[in-house]
Amino acid sequence: MQRCNESFTIWRDGSPIAFVAGQLVDDKHPILKTHRHLFSEPTATVPAAPFVLRPVEQATADPGRSRTLTPPQQTAGQGGDGPKEFDPGEHTAPEVIEYLKDADEAERSRVLAAEAAGRGRKGILGDTDSKE
């Protein structure tokens, strides 16, 4: 057997015949008479290291359990000294409510004030005078 080193096409009897890099041809194939320089003996490959399964982070909580929402972190290009504050306007109402469950009293007050000044969703604020 011979392995094609690079892809090429020849024309025989008015029809194209293509050979693709990596393609194997028999030692008796007629292309080897005219294009042997484009073929070589196949070499044995060294097997790669065994495939190792690594744990994958679970994307959602188990059925019936809520995920803990982590506030978005500040990226390097934003400057500042620490993580970006949680902005309720950048999240859905269920995400804001989930975040508030684990927030301390000061953070809860800050987020609710930001929500009232911003979108004012009654699902978060619980009042009837909201904007949405």
Beta strands, then each sheet from edge to edge (+ up, - down):
strand 1: 2-4
strand 2: 8-12
strand 3: 15-19
strand 4: 24-25
strand 5: 39-40
sheet 1: 4+ 1- 5+
sheet 2: 2+ 3-
end
